[in-house]
Amino acid sequence: MGQTDSQFKAFIRFVLDALKEAIQEKDEEKRKAKMEKIIENLQKTLED
């Protein structure tokens, strides 16, 4: 079953917030871990 426009926009907002949070991380290791988590979540979403 497909997503509605509002559901898709909510998903995009979630991804943008996660990316903004990762970008603001000063510690390089923590930033990398956050980016890897975002990538992992996006991959899981594609596989569902």
CNS distance restraints for C-alpha pairs under 8 A (distance, minus, plus):
assign (resid   3 and name CA) (resid   7 and name CA) 5.83 0.50 0.50
assign (resid   3 and name CA) (resid   8 and name CA) 6.16 0.50 0.50
assign (resid   4 and name CA) (resid   8 and name CA) 6.28 0.50 0.50
assign (resid   5 and name CA) (resid   9 and name CA) 6.12 0.50 0.50
assign (resid   6 and name CA) (resid  10 and name CA) 6.13 0.50 0.50
assign (resid   7 and name CA) (resid  11 and name CA) 6.30 0.50 0.50
assign (resid   8 and name CA) (resid  12 and name CA) 6.28 0.50 0.50
assign (resid   9 and name CA) (resid  13 and name CA) 6.15 0.50 0.50
assign (resid  10 and name CA) (resid  14 and name CA) 6.27 0.50 0.50
assign (resid  11 and name CA) (resid  15 and name CA) 6.37 0.50 0.50
assign (resid  12 and name CA) (resid  16 and name CA) 6.11 0.50 0.50
assign (resid  13 and name CA) (resid  17 and name CA) 6.07 0.50 0.50
assign (resid  14 and name CA) (resid  18 and name CA) 6.22 0.50 0.50
assign (resid  15 and name CA) (resid  19 and name CA) 6.16 0.50 0.50
assign (resid  15 and name CA) (resid  38 and name CA) 7.52 0.50 0.50
assign (resid  16 and name CA) (resid  20 and name CA) 6.06 0.50 0.50
assign (resid  17 and name CA) (resid  21 and name CA) 6.14 0.50 0.50
assign (resid  18 and name CA) (resid  22 and name CA) 6.21 0.50 0.50
assign (resid  18 and name CA) (resid  38 and name CA) 6.98 0.50 0.50
assign (resid  19 and name CA) (resid  23 and name CA) 6.11 0.50 0.50
assign (resid  19 and name CA) (resid  35 and name CA) 7.28 0.50 0.50
assign (resid  19 and name CA) (resid  38 and name CA) 7.58 0.50 0.50
assign (resid  20 and name CA) (resid  24 and name CA) 6.34 0.50 0.50
assign (resid  21 and name CA) (resid  25 and name CA) 6.60 0.50 0.50
assign (resid  22 and name CA) (resid  31 and name CA) 5.30 0.50 0.50
assign (resid  22 and name CA) (resid  32 and name CA) 7.94 0.50 0.50
assign (resid  22 and name CA) (resid  34 and name CA) 5.65 0.50 0.50
assign (resid  22 and name CA) (resid  35 and name CA) 6.32 0.50 0.50
assign (resid  23 and name CA) (resid  31 and name CA) 6.86 0.50 0.50
assign (resid  25 and name CA) (resid  30 and name CA) 6.83 0.50 0.50
assign (resid  25 and name CA) (resid  31 and name CA) 5.37 0.50 0.50
assign (resid  26 and name CA) (resid  30 and name CA) 7.88 0.50 0.50
assign (resid  26 and name CA) (resid  31 and name CA) 7.14 0.50 0.50
assign (resid  27 and name CA) (resid  31 and name CA) 6.10 0.50 0.50
assign (resid  28 and name CA) (resid  32 and name CA) 6.08 0.50 0.50
assign (resid  29 and name CA) (resid  33 and name CA) 6.18 0.50 0.50
assign (resid  30 and name CA) (resid  34 and name CA) 6.14 0.50 0.50
assign (resid  31 and name CA) (resid  35 and name CA) 6.20 0.50 0.50
assign (resid  32 and name CA) (resid  36 and name CA) 6.09 0.50 0.50
assign (resid  33 and name CA) (resid  37 and name CA) 6.19 0.50 0.50
assign (resid  34 and name CA) (resid  38 and name CA) 6.30 0.50 0.50
assign (resid  35 and name CA) (resid  39 and name CA) 6.22 0.50 0.50
assign (resid  36 and name CA) (resid  40 and name CA) 6.06 0.50 0.50
assign (resid  37 and name CA) (resid  41 and name CA) 6.14 0.50 0.50
assign (resid  38 and name CA) (resid  42 and name CA) 6.19 0.50 0.50
assign (resid  39 and name CA) (resid  43 and name CA) 6.13 0.50 0.50
assign (resid  40 and name CA) (resid  44 and name CA) 6.22 0.50 0.50
assign (resid  41 and name CA) (resid  45 and name CA) 6.20 0.50 0.50
assign (resid  42 and name CA) (resid  46 and name CA) 6.37 0.50 0.50
assign (resid  43 and name CA) (resid  47 and name CA) 6.36 0.50 0.50
assign (resid  44 and name CA) (resid  48 and name CA) 6.33 0.50 0.50
